[in-house]
Amino acid sequence: MHASTILASILVLVCILSVSAMVYAQSTATISGTIRCGSGCSAVGLNYGDPIQSGGSVVAHMTTALDPITGSPRPDLPTMDTNTTIDVHGHYELSVTPGVFDLYVSANGYQMTLFASSVVVLTGQSLSYDAYVTVTSTSTVTSTTTEIPIPGIPGFPIEAILVGFIVGIIGLALIRRSRYRGSSS
């Protein structure tokens, strides 16, 4: 194998991985906010609007998957729920793929609450949603995660791999073309 063929092969691989990584990184979004005490706060030593300080989680239940480029509904894509824990300052942050979500909070000593529904999240957005929860006498903590495998290299959507592959092939063709022109001179 010639050194130029090896170099071209490495170039193709680098193109595939770098374009795939860029497309994947750009096809996510963030939902974050603070979980606050809404009523019955004095029972847990808080005032109305104070961030809660107990364990719990926020769940983003995807009702519709959206195309990461056009934002159009994609019934052929899987819907994926995402969850995260609430920190000691009541803050949460979720990294999600484009979709329409219902947001739920569940925390120790507070009533499970749907705090935002039909939230449309598009690629690259960073949205903030605070929730106000009600103190209860019972403690409820629920947390669910559903992972659905998607074809391709783990962590890289198939579309990103295809784009990287096409860019790599074009690069290889340009290298071969320049080599061909160079040998005929």
Backbone torsions as a table, in degrees:
resi	resn	phi	psi	omega
1	MET	NA	132.2	-179.7
2	HIS	-72.5	153.4	178.4
3	ALA	-61.1	-35.7	-179.7
4	SER	-68.5	-33.2	177.2
5	THR	-68.1	-40.9	177.8
6	ILE	-64.2	-43.9	178.9
7	LEU	-61.2	-42.7	179.3
8	ALA	-64.5	-39.3	178.7
9	SER	-64.2	-41.5	178.4
10	ILE	-65.1	-40.7	178.2
11	LEU	-60.5	-43.7	179.2
12	VAL	-60.9	-46.0	-179.6
13	LEU	-62.6	-44.3	178.9
14	VAL	-62.0	-42.2	178.3
15	CYS	-61.3	-45.7	-179.5
16	ILE	-59.6	-49.4	-176.8
17	LEU	-69.4	-39.3	-177.6
18	SER	-71.6	-42.3	178.0
19	VAL	-66.1	-40.3	178.4
20	SER	-60.6	-44.3	-179.9
21	ALA	-64.5	-40.3	179.9
22	MET	-65.5	-45.1	-179.7
23	VAL	-64.0	-42.6	-179.4
24	TYR	-64.2	-44.7	-178.4
25	ALA	-62.1	-31.2	-178.3
26	GLN	-87.1	-3.9	-177.5
27	SER	-103.4	22.9	175.4
28	THR	-120.1	168.5	178.6
29	ALA	-146.3	170.3	-177.7
30	THR	-126.1	135.7	170.6
31	ILE	-119.9	127.3	179.7
32	SER	-143.4	170.3	178.2
33	GLY	168.2	-168.1	-179.2
34	THR	-126.1	137.0	176.1
35	ILE	-93.8	122.9	-173.5
36	ARG	-120.0	155.4	177.5
37	CYS	-75.7	129.1	-176.8
38	GLY	-104.9	-45.0	177.6
39	SER	-150.9	154.5	-176.4
40	GLY	74.1	19.3	-173.7
41	CYS	-62.2	-36.4	-176.6
42	SER	-61.8	-25.9	179.2
43	ALA	-65.7	-21.7	179.4
44	VAL	-116.9	15.1	176.0
45	GLY	75.6	25.8	179.0
46	LEU	-120.9	163.1	172.8
47	ASN	-102.0	160.6	176.8
48	TYR	-55.0	131.1	177.8
49	GLY	89.1	-10.0	176.4
50	ASP	-67.3	144.2	174.6
51	PRO	-63.3	138.9	178.4
52	ILE	-70.3	156.6	-176.8
53	GLN	-127.4	24.6	179.2
54	SER	-112.6	162.4	179.2
55	GLY	-65.1	155.8	177.5
56	GLY	170.3	-171.7	-178.9
57	SER	-147.5	159.5	173.1
58	VAL	-117.4	132.4	179.4
59	VAL	-117.5	129.9	173.1
60	ALA	-103.1	106.3	179.9
61	HIS	-92.3	113.0	-178.6
62	MET	-78.4	125.0	177.3
63	THR	-98.1	-26.9	179.5
64	THR	-146.2	131.5	173.8
65	ALA	-84.7	141.4	178.5
66	LEU	-115.9	149.5	177.0
67	ASP	-64.8	129.7	-176.7
68	PRO	-65.5	-20.0	-178.4
69	ILE	-98.1	-49.1	-175.3
70	THR	-92.3	-22.1	-176.4
71	GLY	78.9	6.8	179.6
72	SER	-80.3	149.6	176.4
73	PRO	-58.1	138.3	179.5
74	ARG	-127.5	87.5	-179.4
75	PRO	-64.0	-16.4	178.9
76	ASP	-79.8	-15.2	178.5
77	LEU	-88.6	146.8	178.8
78	PRO	-70.9	150.1	172.6
79	THR	-94.3	136.0	-176.4
80	MET	-127.8	127.7	173.6
81	ASP	-83.5	147.2	178.9
82	THR	-130.8	141.3	176.3
83	ASN	-135.8	161.1	177.9
84	THR	-151.1	163.3	178.1
85	THR	-90.0	159.4	177.0
86	ILE	-96.5	128.9	-178.6
87	ASP	-79.2	-179.6	-175.0
88	VAL	-67.6	-10.5	177.8
89	HIS	-104.6	12.0	178.7
90	GLY	79.4	5.7	-176.1
91	HIS	-88.0	147.1	173.9
92	TYR	-138.6	157.2	175.2
93	GLU	-149.6	127.9	179.9
94	LEU	-117.3	138.8	171.5
95	SER	-106.1	120.9	-174.2
96	VAL	-129.6	161.0	171.9
97	THR	-89.8	161.2	-178.1
98	PRO	-56.1	134.3	-179.9
99	GLY	178.2	-175.9	175.1
100	VAL	-111.0	128.5	-170.9
101	PHE	-127.2	149.9	163.5
102	ASP	-106.8	132.9	-177.8
103	LEU	-107.4	128.7	-179.6
104	TYR	-121.7	147.0	172.3
105	VAL	-123.5	139.2	175.6
106	SER	-137.2	123.3	-177.9
107	ALA	-142.1	152.8	179.4
108	ASN	-56.6	124.0	177.0
109	GLY	83.2	3.9	-179.4
110	TYR	-125.3	152.2	179.3
111	GLN	-72.7	135.9	176.5
112	MET	-61.3	134.6	-171.4
113	THR	-135.2	132.9	166.9
114	LEU	-85.1	114.3	-175.0
115	PHE	-109.9	-8.0	173.7
116	ALA	-156.9	135.1	179.7
117	SER	-127.3	152.8	179.6
118	SER	54.1	42.1	178.4
119	VAL	-78.1	117.6	179.7
120	VAL	-89.1	121.5	-178.5
121	VAL	-119.7	119.8	-179.9
122	LEU	-105.7	163.0	-179.3
123	THR	-51.5	131.4	174.8
124	GLY	81.3	-5.5	-178.3
125	GLN	-74.1	154.4	172.4
126	SER	-130.1	106.0	-175.6
127	LEU	-108.9	150.3	179.2
128	SER	-123.8	126.9	177.6
129	TYR	-134.7	116.6	173.7
130	ASP	-91.9	153.2	179.0
131	ALA	-127.5	145.8	174.4
132	TYR	-113.2	122.8	-175.9
133	VAL	-112.7	156.7	-178.1
134	THR	-102.6	132.4	177.8
135	VAL	-71.3	134.5	175.8
136	THR	-122.8	169.9	178.1
137	SER	-85.5	-15.0	178.9
138	THR	-106.3	154.6	-177.4
139	SER	-105.9	129.1	-179.5
140	THR	-132.7	126.8	173.4
141	VAL	-132.5	120.3	175.1
142	THR	-129.2	147.5	-180.0
143	SER	-153.7	124.8	178.3
144	THR	-132.3	143.9	174.7
145	THR	-134.5	131.6	175.9
146	THR	-118.5	121.4	177.1
147	GLU	-112.7	126.8	179.8
148	ILE	-116.8	122.9	-178.8
149	PRO	-66.0	139.5	177.7
150	ILE	-117.0	137.2	-178.1
151	PRO	-58.7	150.9	176.6
152	GLY	119.2	-169.2	177.8
153	ILE	-74.7	133.7	-179.8
154	PRO	-52.7	129.2	-179.5
155	GLY	89.6	-6.1	-179.7
156	PHE	-127.7	117.2	178.0
157	PRO	-62.3	150.3	-177.7
158	ILE	-58.4	-35.1	179.0
159	GLU	-62.3	-39.6	179.8
160	ALA	-66.5	-39.0	178.8
161	ILE	-64.6	-42.1	179.7
162	LEU	-64.0	-42.8	178.6
163	VAL	-62.0	-45.3	178.3
164	GLY	-61.5	-39.7	179.6
165	PHE	-64.0	-44.3	179.9
166	ILE	-63.8	-43.8	177.9
167	VAL	-61.8	-40.6	178.8
168	GLY	-63.9	-42.2	178.6
169	ILE	-62.9	-42.2	178.2
170	ILE	-62.0	-43.1	177.7
171	GLY	-61.1	-43.7	178.5
172	LEU	-62.8	-42.4	179.1
173	ALA	-63.0	-40.0	179.0
174	LEU	-65.9	-39.5	177.8
175	ILE	-63.6	-47.1	-179.7
176	ARG	-64.5	-38.3	-179.9
177	ARG	-64.1	-44.1	179.9
178	SER	-67.5	-34.6	177.0
179	ARG	-67.1	-40.9	180.0
180	TYR	-63.9	-45.5	178.8
181	ARG	-64.2	-36.4	-179.9
182	GLY	-67.3	-33.3	-177.8
183	SER	-79.5	-19.6	-179.0
184	SER	-87.4	-8.2	-177.8
185	SER	-79.4	NA	NA
